Amino acid sequence: MKVPVQITYRDVDQSDALDERIRFKVQKLEETFDRMTSCHVVVERPHASHNHGNRFAVHFGINVPGKEIMVKRDSADHAHEDVYIALKNSFQAARRQLKEYADKMRNH
């Protein structure tokens, strides 16, 4: 099954290369839990800080039966100057949460 993916950019220019990378990451999430029904990914540049410069944040909203798993990290510790690093870190958090959910489903 191919999970529908919605990608939203906020204060960031859309990029075909980044779209492709996001779709690849969502496909990896689907391999982790094949009952995903949809995924919404938001790439944003939170308000610039004089101390931190231009940073990116990537958020995942993953719909699974009976639940929406949200991975949203807004603090400066989780925003990165490289959008691909922000994507990688958010993906890892999403994957962990999805695995936890899958384990709970298997144990019930």
Buried (B, 14 or more C-beta within 10 A) or exposed (E): EEBEBEBEBEEBEEBEEBBEBBBEBBEEBBEBBEBBEBBBBBBBBBEEEEEEEEBBBBBBBBBBEEEEBEBEBEEEEBBBEEBEEBBBBBBEBBBEBBEEBBEEBEEE
